[in-house]
Amino acid sequence: METSVVIPTKNGEKWIGECLEAVHSQEGVGQVEVVLVDSESTDGTLEIARRYAVRIAEIPAQDFHHARTRNYAATLTTGKYLVFLSQDAIPANDGWLKAMLQNFEDGAVGAVYGRQVPKAGSTEERHDALSTMYGSERVVKDPSSKRDLGYRYYHFSDANAAIRREVWEATRFPEELKVFEDLGIAKRILDAGWHIVYEPAASVIHSHNHTTVELFKRYFDIGYTFQRLGIWNELTQNSMMKEVKKLVRQKFQGNGNGIRRAAVGRIGTDVAKSAGLWLGVHERYLPVAVKRRLSAHQVFS
């Protein structure tokens, strides 16, 4: 088997049928193995999944762990290439998987991740964030691109990604991280000398709307993870500040008062994200009780 697709699930009946239909409709990639690891779904997720050619493994809900569960799922596969997909990430067309896998023709490429397009009805914040992180240009991440990419160098999303089996075996998702395990494995892969490719043609429809408070807490966890992985440095900070200034200018473009009022509201969201990130990076100065309240994913529990 050349390719294995791994999908963790939990009460995903709203999306899993469409997701599996799209996966099984891919062209030009031969036979594909699909492994689904479910964390005690109480809706129709498994009933729907069993209509398709998938292998299903079930784990107790309390045992789910973003890194450990993905590592476990990978052990159940046989493919040369491991494709990781979220249950609500829907491949945008029948060439998604081929576009992803073609990048492995370069033997230096250890992993690939694809574009994420916001769902209909997504907030402006999600449109802004996804268009910033998932552009239309293909990017090859290697040591020569580190300075130009800045904070984006280690960005990687296992909501829509593929990893060579031998690379996963050598690095694995870091189980000491409760969340943002994809950031952790990306650092391991790049630091080991492999390249990571961002492939915009391997596109999925995937997004989650967040309140301002949720975004603050999410970015607190991101900041904490940056700090813990040792990737919050002068290069990261400078590139992020440059990006923030660019986004602020873009949001104030236009002459109408309505445009300016909308921009102020959107910038308020950006301020919350920036504050969360800064506090997360400097979490060591905060009491544990405060950190627990600020964390979206209970990384300090």
C-alpha positions in Angstrom: 0.0 0.0 0.0 1.5 3.3 -1.1 -0.8 5.7 0.8 -2.7 5.6 4.1 -5.1 8.3 5.2 -5.6 8.8 9.0 -8.7 10.5 10.3 -9.3 11.0 14.1 -13.1 11.3 14.8 -15.4 12.4 17.6 -19.1 13.1 17.0 -18.4 14.0 13.4 -21.6 12.8 11.7 -22.1 16.3 10.1 -18.9 16.0 8.0 -17.5 12.4 8.0 -19.6 11.2 5.1 -18.6 14.1 2.9 -15.0 13.7 4.0 -14.8 10.0 3.2 -16.7 10.4 -0.1 -14.1 12.9 -1.2 -11.2 10.8 0.0 -12.5 7.7 -1.9 -13.1 9.8 -5.0 -9.5 10.8 -5.5 -7.9 10.2 -8.9 -4.5 9.2 -10.1 -3.3 7.8 -6.7 -4.1 4.1 -6.9 -5.6 2.2 -3.9 -5.7 4.2 -0.7 -6.0 2.8 2.8 -8.2 4.7 5.2 -7.8 4.4 9.0 -10.3 6.1 11.3 -9.7 6.3 15.1 -12.8 7.2 17.0 -13.0 8.6 20.5 -16.4 7.2 21.7 -18.7 9.1 19.3 -22.3 9.2 20.5 -23.8 10.3 17.2 -23.9 8.5 13.8 -20.2 9.0 13.0 -19.4 5.2 13.0 -22.6 4.2 11.3 -21.8 6.6 8.4 -18.1 5.6 8.3 -19.0 1.9 8.0 -20.6 2.6 4.6 -17.1 3.1 3.3 -14.0 1.0 2.9 -12.3 2.1 6.1 -10.6 0.4 9.1 -12.0 1.6 12.3 -10.3 1.6 15.7 -12.0 2.8 18.8 -10.4 4.3 21.9 -11.9 5.7 25.2 -12.7 9.4 25.0 -10.4 10.1 28.0 -7.5 8.5 26.2 -7.6 11.0 23.2 -4.5 13.0 22.9 -3.6 15.1 19.8 -0.1 13.6 19.5 -0.5 10.2 21.0 -3.7 9.3 19.2 -2.1 10.3 15.8 1.0 8.2 16.6 -1.2 5.3 17.5 -3.3 5.7 14.3 -0.1 5.7 12.3 1.0 2.3 13.8 -2.2 0.8 12.3 -1.4 1.8 8.8 0.8 0.2 6.1 1.3 3.0 3.7 4.6 4.5 2.5 3.0 7.9 2.9 0.8 8.9 5.9 -1.8 11.4 5.2 -3.4 13.1 8.2 -6.9 14.7 7.8 -9.4 16.2 10.2 -12.9 14.8 10.1 -14.3 18.2 9.0 -11.6 18.9 6.4 -13.2 18.2 3.1 -10.9 17.7 0.1 -11.9 20.4 -2.4 -11.5 18.3 -5.6 -10.5 14.8 -6.9 -6.9 15.9 -7.4 -6.2 16.9 -3.8 -4.3 13.7 -2.8 -2.3 13.5 -6.1 -1.2 17.2 -5.6 -0.1 16.4 -2.1 1.8 13.2 -2.9 3.6 14.5 -6.0 5.9 16.5 -3.8 7.5 13.3 -2.5 9.1 12.8 -5.9 11.8 15.0 -4.4 13.7 12.7 -2.0 14.5 15.6 0.3 10.9 16.3 1.1 9.8 14.8 4.4 6.4 16.3 4.8 3.7 18.3 2.9 0.8 20.3 4.0 -2.0 21.8 1.9 -4.2 24.8 1.7 -7.2 25.4 3.9 -10.1 27.4 2.5 -12.7 28.7 5.0 -16.2 27.2 5.0 -19.2 29.2 3.9 -20.4 31.4 6.7 -16.9 31.8 8.2 -16.0 34.9 10.1 -13.9 37.7 8.7 -11.2 36.7 11.2 -11.0 33.2 9.7 -10.9 34.6 6.2 -8.1 36.9 7.2 -6.2 34.3 9.2 -6.4 31.5 6.6 -5.6 33.8 3.6 -2.5 34.9 5.5 -1.2 31.4 6.4 -2.4 29.5 3.3 -1.7 31.6 0.2 -1.7 30.7 -3.5 2.1 30.2 -3.8 3.9 26.9 -3.2 6.6 27.1 -0.6 9.5 24.8 0.1 10.8 25.1 3.6 14.5 24.4 4.1 17.4 26.1 5.9 17.8 28.6 3.1 14.3 29.9 3.5 14.2 30.2 7.3 15.1 33.9 7.5 12.6 34.9 4.7 9.8 32.9 6.2 10.3 34.0 9.8 7.5 32.8 12.1 6.0 30.8 9.3 9.0 28.6 8.9 7.7 26.0 11.4 4.1 26.4 10.5 2.4 23.0 9.6 -1.1 21.7 10.0 -2.0 18.0 10.4 -5.6 18.9 9.5 -4.4 18.4 5.9 -0.9 17.0 5.6 1.2 14.0 4.5 4.5 12.6 6.0 6.8 10.0 4.7 6.5 6.9 7.0 10.3 6.8 7.6 10.2 10.5 8.6 7.3 9.9 11.0 9.1 6.9 12.5 12.2 9.0 13.1 10.4 12.0 14.6 6.8 11.1 15.7 4.4 13.6 17.0 5.8 15.0 20.3 3.6 13.5 23.1 4.8 15.9 25.6 2.7 18.6 23.9 -1.0 18.5 24.6 -1.8 20.6 21.5 -0.1 22.0 18.4 1.6 18.7 18.0 1.9 19.6 14.3 4.1 22.5 15.1 6.2 20.2 17.2 6.7 17.5 14.6 7.4 20.2 11.9 10.3 21.5 14.1 11.6 17.9 14.5 11.4 17.3 10.7 13.0 20.5 9.7 15.7 20.3 12.3 16.5 16.8 11.1 17.3 18.2 7.7 14.2 17.2 5.8 12.2 19.7 3.7 8.6 20.6 4.2 6.4 21.8 1.3 3.3 23.9 1.5 1.2 22.8 -1.5 -1.7 25.1 -2.3 -3.1 22.7 -4.9 -3.8 20.2 -2.2 -6.7 22.1 -0.9 -9.4 21.3 1.7 -12.4 23.2 3.0 -11.9 23.6 6.7 -12.3 26.3 9.3 -13.7 27.0 12.8 -15.2 30.2 14.0 -13.9 31.5 17.3 -15.1 34.2 19.7 -12.6 36.9 20.7 -12.1 35.3 24.1 -11.5 31.9 22.4 -8.9 33.4 20.1 -7.1 35.0 23.1 -6.9 31.7 24.8 -5.9 29.8 21.6 -3.1 32.3 21.0 -2.0 32.0 24.6 -1.4 28.3 24.0 0.4 29.1 20.7 2.7 31.5 22.5 3.4 28.9 25.2 4.2 26.3 22.5 6.5 28.7 20.7 8.3 29.3 23.9 8.5 25.6 24.9 9.9 24.6 21.6 12.5 27.3 21.6 11.3 29.0 18.4 10.3 32.4 20.0 13.4 34.4 19.0 14.3 37.7 17.4 13.7 36.4 13.9 10.2 35.1 14.9 9.3 38.3 16.7 10.4 40.7 13.9 8.7 38.8 11.2 5.4 38.6 13.2 5.5 42.4 13.9 6.1 43.1 10.3 3.0 40.9 9.4 0.8 42.6 12.0 1.7 46.1 10.7 0.9 45.0 7.1 -2.5 43.6 8.2 -3.4 46.7 10.0 -2.6 48.9 7.0 -4.7 46.6 4.8 -7.7 46.8 7.2 -7.7 50.6 7.1 -7.6 50.8 3.3 -10.6 52.7 2.0 -12.1 56.1 2.8 -15.6 55.4 4.2 -16.4 55.7 7.9 -18.1 52.3 7.7 -14.9 50.7 6.5 -12.9 52.3 9.3 -15.4 51.2 12.0 -15.2 47.6 10.6 -11.4 47.8 10.6 -11.4 48.9 14.3 -13.5 45.9 15.2 -11.3 43.5 13.3 -8.2 45.0 14.8 -9.7 44.5 18.3 -9.6 40.8 17.5 -6.0 41.0 16.4 -5.1 42.8 19.6 -6.7 40.0 21.6 -4.7 37.4 19.7 -1.5 39.4 20.1 -2.0 39.8 23.8 -2.7 36.1 24.2 0.4 35.2 22.3 2.6 37.6 24.3 1.3 36.2 27.6 1.7 32.7 26.5 5.4 33.3 25.6 5.9 34.8 29.0 3.7 32.4 31.0 6.6 31.6 33.3 5.9 34.8 35.1 2.2 34.0 35.8 0.7 32.0 38.7 -0.4 28.4 37.7 -4.0 29.2 38.6 -4.0 32.2 36.2 -2.3 30.1 33.4 -5.0 27.4 33.7 -7.7 30.0 33.2 -6.0 31.5 30.2 -5.3 28.3 28.4 -7.8 27.1 25.8 -6.6 23.5 25.9 -5.7 23.1 29.6 -2.0 22.7 28.8 -1.3 23.4 32.5 -3.7 21.0 34.1 
